Amino acid sequence: MELKRQIGLITAILIIIADVIGTGILTTTGEVLSMTGSAFSILVLFSLGGVIALTGSLCYAEMATMWPEDGGEYVYLKKIYGPLPSFLTGWISLLIGFSLSAAMSAIQATNYFNKLTPDGIIHGTWLPKFVAAGMIVILSIIHLIGVQKGSLVQNVLTVLKLVVIFLFISLGFYLLDWTESGRLVGEYSIKESPSILTYGAALIAIMYAYSGWNGTTYIAGEIENPKRNLPRALLAATLLIIIIYITINVVYLMSGPGEQLLSESKDTVGDFAAKKLFGKQISPFFNISFVIILLSSVSVQMMIGPRVTFAMARDRAIFHSLERVNKRFFTPDLAILLQMAVAVFYVFIGFNAILKMLIYMGFALSIFPLMSVIGMIYLRYKRPEIPRPFKVPFFPIIPLIYVILTIIIMVSTFILTTFYYNEYNKYASITAIMVVLAGIGAYYIWRMILKIIAHRKNMKS
């Protein structure tokens, strides 16, 4: 049974916004400031991150209209390179891209919920984990019982997210003390002086905040009129996100002393800014709003991530049963349940060192989009006859900008986190590479299992 095309342009745009705006923008600013010690570098690096996301969106728009199927780069890598790279991107999507991101968003949602009172609401070691896991389970069930129901919930959460962000930015700009505009170029004392490599690693963390700019390509097989709607959704959403990120960072950096942000709230910069701008009486409203922002992120991860698993199962790259489409709800129910289980597992094993997680995920999630864009360039020259309803403008300049910037930040991050960085955040990129290498082993084990199954079937026949 096939999934139906029942997602329109507006929902496609909102899916990208929901996928991108979440844990990253509520944590990355403080963490990157702790790396660089420079407020102005935050604005520059987020602008560069926007350039990478925008050029990537243009490249993905071309590939998505060439192959408007569920799966995103899983489909593109399969068409360009073959089964192993496509399996690996599905492996990373399941273990890191969607499940771990959903777990981080759910945990951060409980953290912001705890900011509602000075003493917190959710206490103990296990209760916060159960609350975070409950968020994941409830939203997974919503997406399991129907695409339209899930889309409605997702749209409501994302519209609320945009309203909250608009209020936060507009009221923030109104209340900011612009005589303190020097904070935008402030330099702050940090543990280690930044090097050029530090800025590369900082940008890879920022790219985690931008991750999801390709969100609708994972559900391209369910987008109405994909040749028209996919490019529009990718470009419109990415441009809006860039504007939001630059302006919200101005609010963050202008809201209070950078030294205080670094010492008190670098992991919850939204709460810091809300208290400084609106006072302790109003800031709980924004903390509830930040919870909604994070719930929207959890929801979209549980909506689009299983489509990659579904695409893998359809190709027999993973258990065939995960291809199942629920006859009543027309959703990939087993794929949704699998991702839900992995995300809940991450919640209960727990993790700390937010910066290390940002670098780890940013590095891992940069590998296969880079391969996809390189493959797109290759196909332009080697397979010009393939129909391309949308073509990247200014080719090859746009894709080369993406490729060159991504390679620079990945190499910088690898060198810094492997040889120079402090022990607390060391080996983040090597950890990501090890997960990919483990995926190679899993691929060949799976191939062996398939051969054994086929051999037994032949013996029986």
C-alpha positions as MATLAB code, in Angstrom:
seq = 'MELKRQIGLITAILIIIADVIGTGILTTTGEVLSMTGSAFSILVLFSLGGVIALTGSLCYAEMATMWPEDGGEYVYLKKIYGPLPSFLTGWISLLIGFSLSAAMSAIQATNYFNKLTPDGIIHGTWLPKFVAAGMIVILSIIHLIGVQKGSLVQNVLTVLKLVVIFLFISLGFYLLDWTESGRLVGEYSIKESPSILTYGAALIAIMYAYSGWNGTTYIAGEIENPKRNLPRALLAATLLIIIIYITINVVYLMSGPGEQLLSESKDTVGDFAAKKLFGKQISPFFNISFVIILLSSVSVQMMIGPRVTFAMARDRAIFHSLERVNKRFFTPDLAILLQMAVAVFYVFIGFNAILKMLIYMGFALSIFPLMSVIGMIYLRYKRPEIPRPFKVPFFPIIPLIYVILTIIIMVSTFILTTFYYNEYNKYASITAIMVVLAGIGAYYIWRMILKIIAHRKNMKS';
ca = [
       0.000    0.000    0.000;
       1.299    3.460   -0.933;
       1.203    6.623    1.161;
      -1.176    9.276   -0.190;
      -0.279   12.773   -1.434;
      -2.291   14.889    1.004;
       0.140   17.525    2.329;
      -0.195   21.016    0.843;
       2.232   23.915    0.450;
       1.440   25.660    3.753;
       1.838   22.454    5.746;
       5.089   21.726    3.892;
       6.458   25.147    4.873;
       5.328   24.721    8.474;
       6.955   21.270    8.653;
      10.357   22.766    7.789;
       9.917   25.594   10.291;
       8.881   23.125   12.988;
      11.790   20.819   12.149;
      14.401   23.583   12.274;
      13.309   25.900   15.078;
      13.636   24.046   18.359;
      16.405   22.944   20.700;
      19.115   24.504   18.539;
      18.041   28.135   18.725;
      17.166   27.823   22.439;
      20.623   26.477   23.381;
      23.175   27.161   20.635;
      23.692   30.891   21.193;
      24.948   30.492   24.755;
      27.089   27.470   23.916;
      28.711   29.157   20.907;
      29.323   32.305   22.955;
      31.182   30.126   25.465;
      33.417   28.940   22.587;
      34.164   32.257   20.865;
      33.670   34.847   23.616;
      32.418   37.257   20.939;
      28.840   38.466   20.562;
      29.457   39.754   17.031;
      30.751   36.329   15.996;
      27.332   34.902   16.896;
      25.647   37.115   14.296;
      28.319   36.413   11.673;
      28.242   32.647   12.229;
      24.444   32.462   12.179;
      24.498   34.457    8.919;
      27.028   32.020    7.439;
      24.908   29.130    8.649;
      21.975   30.714    6.835;
      24.005   30.858    3.616;
      24.809   27.147    3.944;
      21.161   26.277    4.641;
      19.881   28.416    1.750;
      22.331   27.031   -0.810;
      21.575   23.535    0.454;
      17.828   24.170    0.079;
      18.284   25.194   -3.554;
      20.256   22.012   -4.255;
      17.710   19.817   -2.491;
      14.878   21.497   -4.402;
      16.467   20.254   -7.634;
      16.905   16.703   -6.344;
      13.478   16.567   -4.684;
      11.726   17.480   -7.933;
      13.824   14.913   -9.827;
      12.754   12.176   -7.403;
       9.647   13.284   -5.433;
       9.630   10.277   -3.101;
       9.658    9.835    0.677;
      13.141    9.502    2.147;
      15.121   12.663    1.346;
      18.816   12.028    0.828;
      18.217    8.311    1.348;
      16.597    8.360   -2.112;
      19.217   10.668   -3.650;
      22.207    8.683   -2.390;
      20.612    5.433   -3.569;
      20.106    6.866   -7.069;
      23.592    8.413   -7.251;
      25.923    6.132   -5.278;
      24.087    2.885   -4.602;
      22.733    0.985   -1.569;
      25.532    1.376    1.021;
      25.609    5.210    1.276;
      21.812    5.328    1.234;
      21.661    2.739    4.035;
      24.121    4.806    6.069;
      22.103    8.000    5.776;
      19.014    6.068    6.897;
      21.059    4.643    9.779;
      22.109    8.147   10.864;
      18.572    9.475   10.415;
      17.131    6.812   12.712;
      19.843    6.895   15.391;
      20.746   10.605   15.392;
      18.867   12.838   12.976;
      15.351   12.278   14.261;
      15.341   10.086   17.375;
      18.140   11.850   19.257;
      16.853   15.261   18.173;
      13.371   14.379   19.443;
      14.831   13.191   22.755;
      16.867   16.392   23.182;
      13.837   18.556   22.405;
      11.668   16.642   24.890;
      14.300   16.910   27.628;
      14.772   20.638   26.965;
      10.988   21.064   27.110;
      10.984   19.634   30.641;
      13.895   21.945   31.532;
      11.971   25.029   30.384;
       8.849   23.769   32.153;
      10.909   23.586   35.336;
      11.802   27.277   34.946;
       8.194   28.227   35.712;
       8.955   28.373   39.442;
      12.208   29.118   41.287;
      12.250   25.631   42.826;
      11.091   23.817   39.706;
       8.010   21.652   39.171;
       9.381   18.327   37.938;
      11.778   16.954   40.538;
      13.972   13.918   40.931;
      15.968   11.838   38.494;
      13.234    9.770   36.894;
      10.151   12.020   36.827;
      11.626   14.436   34.220;
      12.529   11.430   32.064;
       8.988   10.033   32.274;
       7.523   13.443   31.383;
       9.850   13.783   28.374;
       9.102   10.215   27.285;
       5.381   10.891   27.653;
       5.643   13.842   25.265;
       7.292   11.614   22.660;
       4.751    8.795   23.066;
       1.674   11.054   22.861;
       2.905   12.906   19.772;
       3.926    9.635   18.103;
       0.430    8.228   18.622;
      -1.102   11.385   17.131;
       0.970   10.933   13.978;
       0.166    7.230   13.892;
      -3.610    7.730   13.802;
      -3.659    9.742   10.572;
      -1.634   12.066    8.369;
      -4.330   14.737    8.367;
      -4.794   14.594   12.159;
      -1.026   14.694   12.646;
      -0.698   17.540   10.156;
      -3.432   19.504   11.959;
      -1.695   19.127   15.328;
       1.644   19.941   13.714;
       0.247   23.042   12.011;
      -1.373   24.306   15.224;
       1.848   23.815   17.207;
       3.934   25.468   14.491;
       1.596   28.456   14.106;
       1.699   28.902   17.893;
       5.489   28.644   17.663;
       5.621   31.405   15.042;
       3.249   33.627   17.039;
       5.383   33.192   20.163;
       8.603   33.907   18.282;
       7.081   36.989   16.639;
       5.909   38.284   20.040;
       9.263   37.541   21.647;
      11.226   39.313   18.905;
       8.881   42.293   18.410;
       8.394   42.958   22.136;
      12.075   42.339   22.666;
      13.039   44.947   20.082;
      10.596   47.383   21.690;
      11.909   46.831   25.230;
      15.624   46.579   24.483;
      17.862   49.319   25.816;
      19.461   50.393   22.553;
      21.999   52.510   24.417;
      23.547   49.120   25.228;
      24.020   48.249   21.549;
      27.703   47.689   22.317;
      26.634   44.282   23.609;
      26.301   43.184   19.967;
      30.063   43.490   19.588;
      30.939   42.569   23.172;
      33.986   40.440   23.963;
      33.772   38.166   27.000;
      36.249   36.176   29.038;
      36.195   32.430   28.301;
      38.311   29.476   29.406;
      40.237   29.032   26.147;
      41.160   31.659   23.550;
      39.398   30.848   20.260;
      41.378   29.867   17.173;
      40.230   29.750   13.561;
      39.362   26.087   14.175;
      37.073   27.123   17.036;
      34.908   29.122   14.656;
      34.568   26.092   12.389;
      33.398   23.935   15.305;
      31.069   26.723   16.450;
      29.553   26.831   12.976;
      28.979   23.069   12.972;
      27.010   23.505   16.223;
      25.033   26.294   14.557;
      24.335   23.996   11.615;
      22.569   21.713   14.072;
      20.321   24.688   14.859;
      19.649   24.951   11.104;
      19.269   21.196   10.598;
      15.882   20.385    9.136;
      16.036   22.917    6.292;
      15.519   19.860    4.067;
      12.596   18.570    6.160;
       9.904   18.314    3.476;
      12.118   16.201    1.208;
      11.667   13.314    3.649;
       7.926   13.327    2.965;
       8.123   14.342   -0.717;
       6.024   11.300   -1.634;
       3.104   12.794    0.316;
       3.366   16.392   -0.950;
       0.642   17.558   -3.323;
       1.995   18.815   -6.672;
       5.616   18.250   -5.539;
       7.250   19.812   -8.611;
       5.671   23.135   -7.676;
       5.345   22.943   -3.907;
       8.680   21.408   -2.863;
      10.944   24.226   -4.160;
       8.579   26.895   -2.826;
       8.392   25.280    0.602;
      12.166   24.797    0.889;
      13.042   28.357   -0.138;
      10.250   30.197    1.704;
      10.830   28.350    4.975;
      14.624   28.690    4.875;
      14.511   32.446    4.195;
      12.026   32.980    7.034;
      14.170   30.921    9.419;
      17.298   32.945    8.593;
      15.453   36.187    9.395;
      14.118   34.722   12.657;
      17.536   33.462   13.737;
      19.361   36.732   13.136;
      16.720   38.858   14.865;
      16.227   36.535   17.848;
      19.982   36.498   18.417;
      19.976   40.288   18.506;
      17.360   40.051   21.276;
      19.366   37.406   23.150;
      22.634   39.339   22.995;
      21.089   42.710   23.852;
      18.884   41.456   26.691;
      21.561   41.379   29.387;
      25.271   41.232   30.189;
      27.044   38.510   28.244;
      29.080   37.527   31.298;
      25.876   36.814   33.211;
      24.441   34.789   30.326;
      27.590   32.650   30.219;
      27.672   32.071   33.969;
      23.964   31.443   34.583;
      21.972   30.438   31.518;
      24.061   29.416   28.509;
      21.913   26.262   28.035;
      18.589   28.117   28.457;
      19.275   31.443   26.778;
      15.583   31.976   26.012;
      14.713   31.935   29.714;
      17.594   34.348   30.429;
      16.387   36.853   27.824;
      12.730   36.560   28.889;
      13.534   37.318   32.530;
      15.748   40.265   31.628;
      13.259   41.818   29.201;
       9.867   40.998   30.665;
      10.544   40.384   34.352;
       9.923   37.339   36.497;
       6.141   37.847   36.374;
       5.874   37.646   32.571;
       8.770   35.287   31.801;
       6.766   32.138   32.788;
       4.462   32.859   29.832;
       7.439   32.686   27.500;
       8.764   29.574   29.210;
       5.432   27.875   28.481;
       5.796   29.195   24.943;
       9.290   27.725   24.665;
       7.815   24.387   25.744;
       5.346   24.675   22.833;
       8.253   25.442   20.477;
      10.037   22.301   21.624;
       6.881   20.164   21.475;
       6.454   21.263   17.868;
       9.993   20.028   17.201;
       9.322   16.662   18.861;
       6.131   16.340   16.840;
       7.743   16.968   13.467;
      10.623   14.587   14.231;
       8.091   11.848   14.919;
       6.203   12.769   11.752;
       8.947   12.835    9.112;
      11.647   10.566   10.558;
       9.678    7.329   10.129;
       9.317    8.117    6.407;
      13.044    7.436    5.989;
      12.685    4.091    7.765;
       9.644    3.386    5.578;
      11.668    4.108    2.421;
      14.461    1.806    3.629;
      12.006   -1.008    4.337;
      10.460   -0.555    0.897;
      13.922   -1.226   -0.590;
      14.556   -4.165    1.783;
      17.411   -2.195    3.345;
      15.827   -2.891    6.727;
      13.103   -5.228    8.008;
      10.354   -5.513    5.400;
       7.621   -5.231    8.048;
       8.574   -1.572    8.632;
       7.162   -0.814    5.171;
       3.679   -1.540    6.476;
       1.076    1.155    5.916;
      -1.802    1.058    8.386;
      -4.949    0.179    6.427;
      -7.134    2.432    8.543;
      -4.901    5.472    9.033;
      -2.627    5.275    5.944;
       0.470    5.893    8.074;
       3.718    3.876    8.418;
       2.716    2.697   11.875;
       5.552    0.262   12.647;
       8.173    2.758   11.468;
       6.643    5.386   13.768;
       6.660    2.978   16.717;
      10.299    2.061   16.073;
      11.446    5.679   16.089;
       9.345    6.366   19.175;
      11.083    3.486   20.974;
      14.561    4.721   19.999;
      13.769    8.291   21.107;
      12.374    7.104   24.460;
      15.493    4.963   24.917;
      17.669    8.078   24.504;
      15.575    9.938   27.072;
      16.074    7.254   29.709;
      19.799    6.668   29.170;
      20.257   10.427   29.497;
      23.069   12.653   28.288;
      24.823   15.798   29.395;
      27.455   18.030   27.795;
      25.047   19.953   25.547;
      27.856   21.503   23.483;
      29.361   18.101   22.738;
      25.944   16.848   21.631;
      25.461   19.874   19.359;
      28.848   19.323   17.699;
      28.318   15.557   17.496;
      24.913   15.879   15.847;
      25.933   18.813   13.661;
      28.926   16.847   12.326;
      26.973   13.623   11.766;
      24.107   15.418   10.037;
      26.487   17.255    7.665;
      28.041   14.146    6.095;
      25.258   12.889    3.852;
      23.773   16.213    2.697;
      27.330   17.044    1.578;
      27.495   13.780   -0.377;
      24.064   14.499   -1.868;
      25.035   17.947   -3.149;
      28.316   16.619   -4.588;
      26.260   13.935   -6.318;
      23.867   16.562   -7.683;
      26.803   18.402   -9.285;
      28.060   15.124  -10.760;
      24.645   14.289  -12.248;
      24.334   17.692  -13.924;
      27.337   16.785  -16.069;
      26.956   13.003  -16.368;
      23.154   12.668  -16.606;
      21.873   15.897  -18.180;
      18.946   14.018  -19.764;
      17.204   13.431  -16.395;
      14.142   15.745  -16.185;
      14.704   18.569  -13.710;
      11.503   20.544  -13.054;
      13.587   22.881  -10.868;
      17.219   23.727  -11.540;
      19.626   25.386   -9.115;
      20.298   28.917  -10.388;
      23.855   30.143  -10.981;
      25.122   26.575  -11.313;
      27.748   25.509  -10.226;
      28.381   28.507   -7.938;
      25.488   27.829   -5.518;
      26.280   24.134   -4.891;
      30.022   24.853   -4.696;
      29.407   27.439   -1.958;
      27.573   24.761    0.016;
      30.234   22.112   -0.597;
      33.243   24.331    0.179;
      31.787   25.846    3.365;
      30.607   22.458    4.646;
      33.991   20.822    4.030;
      35.802   23.700    5.772;
      33.684   23.511    8.919;
      33.783   19.704    9.050;
      37.584   19.584    8.705;
      37.967   22.367   11.298;
      35.663   20.555   13.701;
      37.435   17.231   13.245;
      40.883   18.728   13.903;
      39.739   20.792   16.884;
      37.681   18.126   18.642;
      40.222   15.373   17.982;
      43.538   17.046   18.783;
      43.039   20.346   20.589;
      39.726   20.669   22.398;
      39.192   20.169   26.129;
      38.384   16.690   27.424;
      34.774   17.618   28.167;
      33.955   18.145   24.494;
      36.668   16.062   22.856;
      36.092   13.371   20.225;
      32.605   14.598   19.245;
      33.389   14.270   15.527;
      35.180   10.927   15.954;
      32.114    9.627   17.808;
      29.960   10.619   14.829;
      32.355    8.868   12.426;
      32.309    5.732   14.610;
      28.507    5.636   14.403;
      28.780    5.794   10.596;
      31.388    3.001   10.601;
      29.111    0.917   12.819;
      26.465    1.448   10.157;
      28.777   -0.112    7.556;
      29.035   -3.201    9.754;
      25.254   -3.260   10.216;
      24.788   -3.021    6.433;
      26.906   -6.076    5.696;
      25.358   -8.054    8.558;
      21.923   -7.244    7.136;
      23.037   -8.333    3.660;
      24.225  -11.620    5.167;
      20.878  -12.113    6.922;
      19.032  -11.524    3.642;
      21.201  -14.125    1.884;
      20.519  -16.674    4.639;
      16.768  -16.017    4.421;
      16.841  -16.327    0.622;
      18.866  -19.546    0.851;
      16.378  -21.095    3.295;
      13.468  -20.157    1.052;
      15.195  -21.802   -1.904;
      15.850  -24.924    0.155;
      12.163  -25.170    1.105;
      11.016  -24.697   -2.476;
];
